[in-house]
Each structure stands twice: as C-alpha cells, then as structure tokens.
Amino acid sequence: MTSTLQRNRVGTKSEEFNAWMDDLVSGRPLVSGDPRDNDSEAGTTKTQSELLLARTESSLAVQSVLQTLVRADPSALKSLSKLPSGVDSAVWQSEHLRLFVLELNQLVALLLQDNECSPANGAPECVEMKAGEWQYLCAAHPSPMPCSAIDYMIHTLDGATALLNSTKFFPSRVTIPSTSHKHFASLARRLYRVFAHAWFHHRAVFDAFENETCLYKRFLYLTTIEFELIPEKLITIPQVFDFAE
C-alpha cells in the first residue's frame, strides 16, 4: 500500500503549490481502497478532519490537517473547531494556537506596510498598545511596561512562538503535559489583543484581511465557544456576526 506524497516536491510550480492538499479535501483517494477511510466496527462515518487525520501519518498530522481544511474553507467555523475523535484536546488547542500565530503574523505584516501602525505616523493609539479605551502593558520585559502597538504585537507573537516551540512546556506534538495546559488561556488572551487593536484602529486593514481569511471568526469560535479560553468580559470587539449562521 503506497500513499501520495503529502508535501510540495522540489521544483513545484507556484500555481501547483499545495495541490496535494486539494486532493485530500476533494476526497480523491490517496490510497486505493484505504480501510482507514471507514469505521465499520463502530458503524459511523468519519468527519472530514477525522478522515484526513487517518490518511496523514506524521507527528505533525494535526497541524497539516488544520492547514488543509483552512485552505479549503476558512469560513467553516464549527467543523474546523470541533475536536476530532481520537485527538487529544490539549493537542488540538495547541495546534490551533500555532496556526493562529502563523496567520496573525500576516496581519501584523500588513500593519507594517506604509507605516500603517507606527509611532512615526503620529496616531496616539499606536504610540502605545491600545484597543478602544483599553491599554495594555507588554509582558515581554522583566516588568510589564508600555510599548508601541507594533512592538507589542511583534513581542506577543514572538513570545507565543517561543512558548509553543519550547521543549520544556511542549516537548511533543502528539501529547501535551497537563502542567502546560494553563498556558492556553493566557496565550489566547494576548493574541486577542492583536485583533482588537487592528479592529479599533486599523479597521480597513482588519476587514480586508478578515474577509479573506475569517481568522478572527475562527479564533473567537475556538476560544470562546469550543474551549472557553477567553472570558466574555474580555471580548471588546462588538460581535457583528452570528455563529449560528
């Protein structure tokens, strides 16, 4: 039994980049008659995430499947967030947080363009990290202190990346020590502030990015509904959409 190589080969043309992901999502078989696609003993039909996980043999399977599903339909909030059968809840949360950090870097890069979010532009809301009436101190220093908005966001993403890649707290991609679960909520709260600053003070950039990626909706659904990592009282962006849609 041989499976399709789940990676971009050397020399892959840009227009064919990640084409193997399309094969996964479209349902085209990676392995002819692969028994992993069914669960006859349980008499159940696997969800798309469970099906893809069964087809992906790697310690990075959860991240690979998440990226594949997001690429296929970033607006599928419920199916993207729902914990697949057989996947550890902590691993599922940590891999979502990893992907959020990766994608938030793209939003911050947009805020860096043309000094959109820079103390040099003279906007008082960017001289320090603010989101509406809220102001946040940066925890990347020996003692929390004010930072410009762009420095705060970069420090936050750098800190989240360092923590999630720490072999002390996250030594494996297939199991998470119970002592590390406590970091999920604090990571989610800090990442939320990046969204909040962009929404309140760079709305055009936020809206354009969100329309393309649904990143904030995905983040909010996972962290407030699926796993309740962020208390409702800390949600400062008005909810202008209905998760039931």
Secondary structure, DSSP 8 states (H G I E B T S, - for coil): ------S--TT--GGGTTHHHHHHHHT--SSTT-GGG-BTTTTB---HHHHHHHH--STTHHHHHHHHHHHH-TT-HHHHHS--TTS-HHHHHHHHHHHHHHHHHHHHHHHHGGGTT-GGG--HHHHTTEETTEE--BTTSSS-B---HHHHHHHHHHHHHHHHT-TTT---SS---GGGTTHHHHHHHHHHHHHHHHHHH-HHHHHHHHHHH-HHHHHHIIIIIIS--S-GGG--S---S-TT-
